[in-house]
Amino acid sequence: MTSIAANLQAVRARIAAACVAAGRSAESVQLLAVSKTWPAASVREAVAAGQHAFGENYVQEATDKAAELAGLGLEWHFIGPLQSNKTRLVAENFAWVHSVDRLKIAERLAAQRPPGIAPLQLCLQVNVSGEASKSGCLPAETALLARAVAALPGLRLRGLMAIPEPSDDPARQREQFAVLRRLRDSLDLELDTLSMGMSHDLEAAIMEGSTLLRIGTAIFGERVKL
Ligand SMILES: *Cc1c(COP(=O)(O)O)cnc(C)c1O
């Protein structure tokens, strides 16, 4: 077994155990393998081990990789910071985008999503820890933004995403994920997705209702800093 296959197996076991602890079914949580910085060959290894959905942060890297792997029927999710000059590539090449935090970006994605393909599945990124440097809209802005985005054509608003301030304290991790869950529950929209939980905090995220985990390091190994 390759190390990626073994890592995937270990991650799936962690997810299964966390779901049992949370009293949830394992099918209620989707695993997104975050392949940023890793070559197409690594993605192929994960695919051979049964992984289907992949997350990427850099538009050019992702579209090159997706082109190389076209034909495998993979589902690509854009999860990185999104500038207006890159929205077209995202609208044309991804099934999902998790990192929308401004109406202007959503409007561009809506206008640029090619007709005749499935709507772009979208999450709004929320800054749940209040760090000034973080991307994401503020919790207090989310309801208005969600209502505006939900009305756009070519998109389907699925839920909320957060990247909490890193913490080794499970209580602190859960507190931040709970902010996102409560915010989602407070919105007057049908949102089935909470994109939250990474390699070091997936258990806390599952306890707080995550439906989509974004896992890189625990599957592919430590990334070399670019
Ligand atoms: C890199 C990245 C991840 C994966 O983080 P790991 O700690 O490697 O699991 C998840 N979400 C986003 C938005 C990322 O940029």
The ligand as an SDF file (V2000), in Angstrom:
LIG
                    3D

 15 15  0  0  0  0  0  0  0  0999 V2000
   -4.4180   23.9150    3.1120 C   0  0  0  0  0  0  0  0  0  0  0  0
   -5.8410   24.0260    3.4930 C   0  0  0  0  0  0  0  0  0  0  0  0
   -6.5020   22.9720    4.1420 C   0  0  0  0  0  0  0  0  0  0  0  0
   -5.8260   21.6830    4.5640 C   0  0  0  0  0  0  0  0  0  0  0  0
   -5.1160   21.8890    5.7310 O   0  0  0  0  0  0  0  0  0  0  0  0
   -4.3180   20.6830    6.4350 P   0  0  0  0  0  0  0  0  0  0  0  0
   -3.9480   21.2470    7.7460 O   0  0  0  0  0  0  0  0  0  0  0  0
   -3.1310   20.4000    5.5600 O   0  0  0  0  0  0  0  0  0  0  0  0
   -5.2300   19.5350    6.5300 O   0  0  0  0  0  0  0  0  0  0  0  0
   -7.8580   23.1290    4.4160 C   0  0  0  0  0  0  0  0  0  0  0  0
   -8.5170   24.2570    4.0900 N   0  0  0  0  0  0  0  0  0  0  0  0
   -7.9150   25.2830    3.4750 C   0  0  0  0  0  0  0  0  0  0  0  0
   -8.7000   26.4920    3.1420 C   0  0  0  0  0  0  0  0  0  0  0  0
   -6.5560   25.2120    3.1790 C   0  0  0  0  0  0  0  0  0  0  0  0
   -5.9790   26.2600    2.5900 O   0  0  0  0  0  0  0  0  0  0  0  0
  1  2  1  0
  2  3  1  0
  2 14  2  0
  3  4  1  0
  3 10  2  0
  4  5  1  0
  5  6  1  0
  6  7  2  0
  6  8  1  0
  6  9  1  0
 10 11  1  0
 11 12  2  0
 12 13  1  0
 12 14  1  0
 14 15  1  0
M  END
$$$$
